[in-house]
Amino acid sequence: MINWIQADEWWSYFDNYYAVDYRSIQTYFFEREFTVDITLAELQKIIPVPPVSNPLDMSEPGPCERWYGRLNDLIFWVTYYHTESNNYTLINCIAPFSSENYHWKFLEQLVDLPSSILSRISWINGDNGAEKAIYVTDKNGLSYEFYRAKTHQEARELIVFLQPFKSEFNFYIDEPEDRNSTWVAVKIQPGELDQIVARYNSRSSTESLARAMSMDDDALYQVKEERGDGKIGLAFVKGKVINQP
């Protein structure tokens, strides 16, 4: 059963982990994270306590709301970030680490989270040494990298684990994205200079953000590699793809 707790209580548990295993806390807390496609209003309905607004726990990229939780030996927080272009929810957690487990195994300890959270996981932080990746095709027809796995078997086991929560999603396994290139979203309007509005080392992440930003005006948002002879990605107007690479 999940206990939603106060920030000071959460940090007391954190300090206990920190005292027992300094290296694990430093290394694994920010690697054990995933994003959820859920709004602030929905979070406020399903979490029975109010969030802390703009917590001073650590430096944040912008204004946010945070809830603190505990589940058996695991502590976690749910953070909703208010950003100008793309609001999002990020969940981080700490649990006893085992080097024999797959990177995503911490999720098995979070199955008591509300189903409306688990069913809307949109990305899981994966392995830097990935040989395979899970991709998902979203409701807008865009395919993006969902999780980076060391092996095909690891990817298959995660898909099996997620099926009860996300049975409607079209998962497939392929080679991981090349993270050595930089992708940009360029805002293009007649009579104005082209403007780079986003920059990532992931093509799919850049395309997803470009689509979201295109919903707010009539400009063309083109995704491309940031080099002279770079590849061309998708382009969007009002959230719709207008050409293929």
N, C-alpha and C positions, 0 to 999 in steps of 0.2 A: 504494500500500500504506500502511495506517495504521501509524504508530508511536506506541505508548503510552509517554509520557515522564514524567520526574519534574517536580515543580512548578517547581523552580528553572530547569530547562531551558526549560520552557514560558514562564516569565516573561522569560527572555532573548530569546526570539523576540518576545514582546509588546513589550519595550522597543525592539527594532529597528523594529517597525511604528510604534510611538509616536514614535520619533525622525524617521522618514521623513514621516509624515503624521499630525500630532497631531489635526487636526480629524476625520479619518475614524475614528480609534480612539475618540475621545470620542463621536462621533455614532452609529456603526454597530455597535459591538460588542453592545450590549444590544438593538438592533433585530433582529439576526440570531440569532433564537432560536426554538426550537420545543419542545413538550412531547411526551413519549412515554408511552404507557400500558404500563409495564413495571415489574416488581417489583425490589427490591434483589437478591433471590436470583437472579433471571434475569440481571441485569447482571453479577453476580459469576461466573456460569457462562460468559458469552460474552466478557467482557473479561479477558485473560490476566494482568493485574497487579492487585494489591490497590489499593483506593481510599485517598485521604487522608481521614481522619475529621475533621469540623469544621475545615476549612482556615481559615487566618487571612488569606486573600487579600483579603477585603473583608467588610463587614458583611453577614451573612446573616439571613434571617427566622427561622431555627431550626437545629437540628442537621441535618447533612447529610453525605453521602459524595461525594467528587469524584475523577474520573479526568481526566487531561490527555492530549490527543492532538495529533498533527501529521499532515497529509496534503498533500504537495507545498507549495504556498504558503499553505496554510490551517492555522490552529491553532484548536483547539476544546476545550471541556471538557464533560463529562457530569456532572451533579449530581443526586443523589437526595436529596430533602428528606423528612425525617421530620416530619410535622405531626400534630396531634392528630386532625384530622377527615379529612384527605385526603392521603396520601402521593403524591408525584409526582416525575417525572424531567424535568429541564430541560436542554437542550443549547444552549450559546452558541458562536459562532465568529467569527473574524476572517478576512477574505480581502480581496485587492485589490478596491477598489470601483469600479464603473462606473455612472455615472448613467443610462446607456442600458439597463441591465438591469432586469428586473422585480425586485421586492423579494425574491421567493422564489428567485432564481437561484442563490444560494449553495448550495442543496441539491444542485445538479448536481455540486458538488465533493465531496459526502459520500456518493456512491453506493457507496463501498467500505465504509461502515459495515455491521456485521452486518445481514442482512436482517430479523432479528427485532426490530431497532430501527426500521428504515425502515418496516416493515409496520405498525408500531403508533404512528406519529405521530398525535397527537390534536389538535394545534393548531399553527399557524404564525403568528408575529407578522407582521401585514400592514401595509398602507399607511393612514396616518391620514386621507388624503384619498380614501378608497375611495368608488367609485360602485357597486360590486357586491361580493358576498360569496359564498364557497363555503360551503354548509352540508352537514353529513353526518348521517345518521340512524344512531345507534349500536345496539349489540346489545340495548339496553333499550327501543328505540323512541323515544328522545329525539333531537330534531333540535337541533343546536347550530352556532354559527358557527365554521368551521374556518380560514378565511383571508379577509382583506379585500383586495380587488383594486381597482386604479384603473379597469380596464376589463373588459368581458365577455371580450374576447380573452385578457387576462392570466389570468383565472380558468380559461378553457377550456384554455390551455396547461399550467397547473399540474395540472389534472385528468388530462390526457394523460400528463404526466410521472409522476404517482403511480400510474396504473393497474397497472403491472407489480408494484408493491409492495402495493397495497391494492385489488386488483381486486374484492374482495367488498363494498366500501363503497358505499353509495348516496349519491353526491355530487349536489348540484343547486345552481344559481346563482340568487340572488335579491337583493333590496335588502339593504344592510348594516343591522345592528341600530342603533337609536338609542342612542348612548352618552351622551346628555344627561340620561337619567333614571337613577335609582338603584333597584335591585331588592334586596329583602331576603328571607332565609329565616327564617321565624318558627316556633319550636318551641312546639307547643300541647299541653298536658296538662291533663286535668280536675283542678280544684282548685288549679292553680298559675297564676301570672302568665305571660302569653305572653312568650317570650324571643327576641329577634333574635340569631341565631347566625351569620349571614353577610350580607355587604353588598357588592354589586358593581354596576358600571354595565352589566352584560350579563345579560339575562334567562336566556339558555341556560346561561351559566356558573353562575348562582345555582341553577338547576334541577338541574344536574348534581351540584353539591355537596350540595344538599338531599337528593337521592336517596341519595347515598353516606352521609350522616349518618343517614338514617332506618333504615339497615340495623342500627344498633347498639342500638336500643331500640324501644319500642312507641308512641312519641309520633307525633303528626301534624306534618309539616313542610310549611308553606304558603309558597309563593313569591308575592310581590306587589310592586308599585311602592310606594316609600316616600313616599307622599303621600296625602292624605285621599281623593281621588277617583281614585286610581291603578288601573291594570289589575291583574287577578288572574291569576297564573300557575298552574302545576300544583301539586298537593299529593301528598305521598307518605307511606305507612306501610309499613315493612319493605321499602322499595325499590320498591314498586308504586304506580303512579299511581292515585289514588282519585277524582279528578274533573278535568274539563277546564275551561279558562277560558271 
